[in-house]
Structures are given as C-alpha cells and as structure tokens.
Amino acid sequence: MLFNDTYLTVKQPAEAIFADRGSKFIAFVYPIKSEADVKPLVSALKAVHTKANHHCWAMRLSPDRSVFKINDDGEPSGTAGRPILNVLLSKDVTNVLVVVVRYFGGKLLGVPGLINAYKTATEMGLNAAGIAENVINDVYQIEFDYLQMNDVMKIIKEEGSTIIEQESDNRCIYKIAVRKMKVNQTIARFHSINKVKVDYLHSN
C-alpha cells in the first residue's frame, strides 16, 4: 500500500441535536491536536450542561486507526462511545473529539435505540462541522548564503513547499513546510547546493 500523506478532519467546531422519545442528544464536535485537548473540552461541557445525564465521547488522533479513546460515561457498555467512534472511523476523520451530551427524556430507548441515537447525533455533528483534507508536512530549517537565494527559491517553488518564516541577510534562514511524500527528493535537491544546511524540525 502506498503511503498517503493526507488525512481527513473537521473544518471547525460544531454542534447538532438529535431527539428520540423525549431524550435529547447534543453532539459537540471539536478539531483537536493532542490528547491533552480532550479533558478541558469535556470538563467545560460538563460545567455548562450540569443537568445532563451523560457526557459520552470518542476521539481519534493521527491517521492511525488504532489511536483512539472512548467513554460511555455511565451508559450501557458499547452503546455510546463506540457508536460515536464507529462514525469517525467510517467517515475516516481524525484529529477530532465528539462529545454527545444526553438529557434523559423519561423513556428507555434500549440498546439499539441508544446506539442509533449516539450514531445519528455524531453524523449530524460532523455534517455541521464539515470535512477537510489536510496534508501532512515535515518542517525544515534551511540555511544558505544570500547569493544562493535563486537556487533555493527555485526548489521551493518547483516542489510546492511553503515558507513559514524567513530571515534574509548575508546568511539566510528559512523555515519551510515540505509535503511528506516529497521530502526525500526535496531535501536531496537542497543538499545538492553547496554550503546549504538543512535541519529537520517537526511534522505537522
């Protein structure tokens, strides 16, 4: 299988409401960058929705489908967090947290009803948030002499890299984002220029 350097995520935070037999399920969708984002977001919702019966959630990080966490928050096991996660997996969206806040309406929905409610609320939330395709980039620092500017800029332009920061003097320092699938050929081209220094910084 060819390595894919793109992933799907949500465009923006959003919310959506699904109701069934008096119970109200409010889905809150958040783009996230790390697991550390989860607790503050869930805690903030619990502070606002103090009378809700459950605050169930699922999150995914990175394109790796095995990186996830779920929480049923008191609902029967497998009826809340797992259905939320299954929607994220079926839509193949990641770097996302979905919290579904439930207000109990007095009538039991049963296991199939709960699974359907959490699934439907999540789907509605994702539709409201919108889906975007993001490219995985590696960020590098390039140091070169000012006289080499044309050669460096030619590579940046031809390889479709993006300049994030730049300091131009006799010795120039650029931070650039290089598409993951183009890293080897792009960095090899920079190394082919005499006295150009290339350092890997991080991925984004």
C-alpha positions as CSV (number, residue, x, y, z in Angstrom):
1,M,0.0,0.0,0.0
2,L,1.3,3.4,-0.9
3,F,2.0,5.8,1.9
4,N,-0.7,8.5,2.0
5,D,0.3,12.0,3.2
6,T,-3.2,13.4,3.6
7,Y,-5.9,12.9,6.2
8,L,-9.5,14.0,6.7
9,T,-10.5,16.1,9.7
10,V,-13.3,18.5,10.6
11,K,-13.2,22.1,9.4
12,Q,-14.5,23.8,12.5
13,P,-16.2,23.2,15.9
14,A,-20.0,22.5,15.5
15,E,-23.0,21.1,17.3
16,A,-26.2,19.3,16.4
17,I,-29.2,17.9,18.2
18,F,-31.0,14.6,17.8
19,A,-34.1,13.8,19.8
20,D,-35.8,10.4,20.4
21,R,-38.7,9.7,22.7
22,G,-38.1,12.7,24.8
23,S,-34.4,12.2,25.2
24,K,-32.1,14.9,23.7
25,F,-28.7,14.1,22.3
26,I,-26.5,17.1,21.6
27,A,-23.3,16.4,19.6
28,F,-20.4,18.7,20.1
29,V,-17.6,18.4,17.5
30,Y,-14.1,19.8,18.1
31,P,-10.9,19.7,16.0
32,I,-8.0,18.7,18.3
33,K,-4.2,18.4,18.0
34,S,-3.4,16.2,21.0
35,E,-5.0,14.1,23.8
36,A,-4.3,17.0,26.2
37,D,-7.1,18.9,24.4
38,V,-9.8,16.4,25.5
39,K,-10.2,16.8,29.2
40,P,-10.6,20.7,29.2
41,L,-13.2,20.4,26.4
42,V,-15.2,17.7,28.2
43,S,-14.9,19.5,31.5
44,A,-16.2,22.7,30.0
45,L,-19.3,21.0,28.6
46,K,-20.0,19.3,32.0
47,A,-19.8,22.8,33.6
48,V,-22.4,24.1,31.1
49,H,-24.6,21.1,30.9
50,T,-24.8,20.3,34.7
51,K,-28.2,18.7,34.5
52,A,-27.4,16.4,31.6
53,N,-27.4,12.6,32.5
54,H,-24.4,11.6,30.4
55,H,-21.4,13.2,28.6
56,C,-20.2,10.5,26.3
57,W,-17.3,10.9,23.8
58,A,-14.9,9.5,21.4
59,M,-11.7,10.9,19.9
60,R,-9.2,10.0,17.2
61,L,-5.7,11.3,16.7
62,S,-3.4,10.8,13.7
63,P,-4.3,8.8,10.6
64,D,-3.5,5.6,12.5
65,R,-6.9,3.9,13.1
66,S,-5.7,2.3,16.4
67,V,-5.2,5.7,18.1
68,F,-8.5,6.5,19.8
69,K,-10.2,6.8,23.2
70,I,-13.9,6.3,24.1
71,N,-16.0,7.0,27.2
72,D,-19.6,5.7,27.8
73,D,-20.0,7.9,30.9
74,G,-22.5,5.6,32.6
75,E,-24.4,4.4,29.5
76,P,-24.5,0.7,29.0
77,S,-21.1,-0.5,27.7
78,G,-20.8,-0.2,23.9
79,T,-23.9,2.0,23.4
80,A,-22.3,5.4,23.4
81,G,-18.6,5.9,23.0
82,R,-18.2,3.0,20.5
83,P,-21.0,4.2,18.1
84,I,-19.5,7.7,18.2
85,L,-16.1,6.2,17.3
86,N,-17.6,4.0,14.6
87,V,-18.9,7.1,12.8
88,L,-15.4,8.7,13.0
89,L,-13.9,5.5,11.6
90,S,-16.5,5.1,8.8
91,K,-16.0,8.7,7.7
92,D,-12.3,8.3,8.2
93,V,-11.9,11.6,10.1
94,T,-9.2,12.1,12.7
95,N,-7.7,14.8,15.0
96,V,-11.3,15.1,16.3
97,L,-13.3,14.9,19.5
98,V,-17.0,14.3,19.5
99,V,-18.9,14.7,22.8
100,V,-22.6,13.8,22.9
101,V,-24.5,15.2,25.8
102,R,-27.6,13.3,26.7
103,Y,-30.7,14.7,28.6
104,F,-32.9,11.7,29.6
105,G,-36.5,12.1,28.5
106,G,-38.1,9.5,30.8
107,K,-38.4,6.6,28.3
108,L,-35.8,3.9,28.0
109,L,-34.5,3.6,24.4
110,G,-32.9,0.1,24.8
111,V,-29.5,-0.8,23.4
112,P,-30.4,-0.5,19.7
113,G,-32.1,2.9,20.4
114,L,-29.1,4.2,22.2
115,I,-26.6,3.1,19.6
116,N,-28.7,4.7,16.9
117,A,-29.1,8.0,18.8
118,Y,-25.4,8.4,19.5
119,K,-24.5,7.4,15.9
120,T,-27.1,9.8,14.4
121,A,-26.1,12.7,16.6
122,T,-22.5,12.2,15.7
123,E,-23.3,12.1,12.0
124,M,-25.3,15.3,12.2
125,G,-22.5,17.0,14.1
126,L,-19.9,16.0,11.5
127,N,-22.1,17.3,8.7
128,A,-22.4,20.6,10.6
129,A,-18.6,20.8,11.1
130,G,-17.7,19.9,7.5
131,I,-14.8,17.7,6.4
132,A,-11.5,19.0,5.1
133,E,-8.5,17.2,3.7
134,N,-5.2,18.1,5.3
135,V,-1.7,17.4,4.0
136,I,1.0,16.1,6.4
137,N,4.1,18.2,6.1
138,D,7.6,18.0,7.6
139,V,9.0,21.3,8.7
140,Y,12.7,22.0,8.0
141,Q,15.1,24.9,8.6
142,I,17.2,25.8,5.6
143,E,20.4,28.0,6.0
144,F,22.1,29.3,2.9
145,D,24.1,32.2,1.6
146,Y,22.2,35.2,0.1
147,L,23.8,34.5,-3.3
148,Q,22.1,31.1,-3.3
149,M,18.6,32.6,-3.0
150,N,17.6,32.0,-6.6
151,D,18.6,28.3,-6.4
152,V,16.8,27.7,-3.1
153,M,13.6,29.6,-4.2
154,K,13.5,27.5,-7.5
155,I,13.4,24.3,-5.5
156,I,10.8,25.6,-3.0
157,K,8.6,26.7,-5.9
158,E,9.0,23.6,-8.1
159,E,8.4,21.2,-5.1
160,G,5.4,23.1,-3.9
161,S,6.9,23.7,-0.4
162,T,5.7,26.6,1.8
163,I,7.8,29.2,3.5
164,I,6.7,29.6,7.2
165,E,9.4,32.0,8.4
166,Q,12.3,33.7,6.8
167,E,15.3,35.8,7.8
168,S,17.2,37.2,4.8
169,D,20.7,38.6,5.4
170,N,24.2,37.6,4.1
171,R,23.3,34.2,5.6
172,C,19.6,33.4,5.2
173,I,17.5,31.2,7.4
174,Y,14.1,29.8,6.2
175,K,11.6,27.6,7.9
176,I,9.7,25.6,5.2
177,A,6.9,23.0,5.2
178,V,7.6,20.1,2.8
179,R,4.9,17.7,1.8
180,K,5.6,14.3,3.4
181,M,5.7,12.4,0.1
182,K,8.1,14.9,-1.4
183,V,10.6,15.1,1.5
184,N,13.3,12.8,0.1
185,Q,13.5,14.4,-3.3
186,T,13.2,18.0,-2.0
187,I,15.8,17.6,0.7
188,A,18.2,15.8,-1.8
189,R,17.9,18.8,-4.1
190,F,18.8,21.2,-1.3
191,H,21.8,19.1,-0.3
192,S,23.0,19.3,-4.0
193,I,23.6,23.1,-3.5
194,N,27.0,23.8,-1.9
195,K,27.0,25.0,1.7
196,V,23.2,24.7,2.2
197,K,22.4,23.4,5.7
198,V,19.2,21.5,6.2
199,D,17.7,20.6,9.6
200,Y,14.5,18.7,10.3
201,L,12.3,20.4,13.0
202,H,9.0,18.5,13.3
203,S,5.9,17.2,11.4
204,N,2.5,19.0,11.3
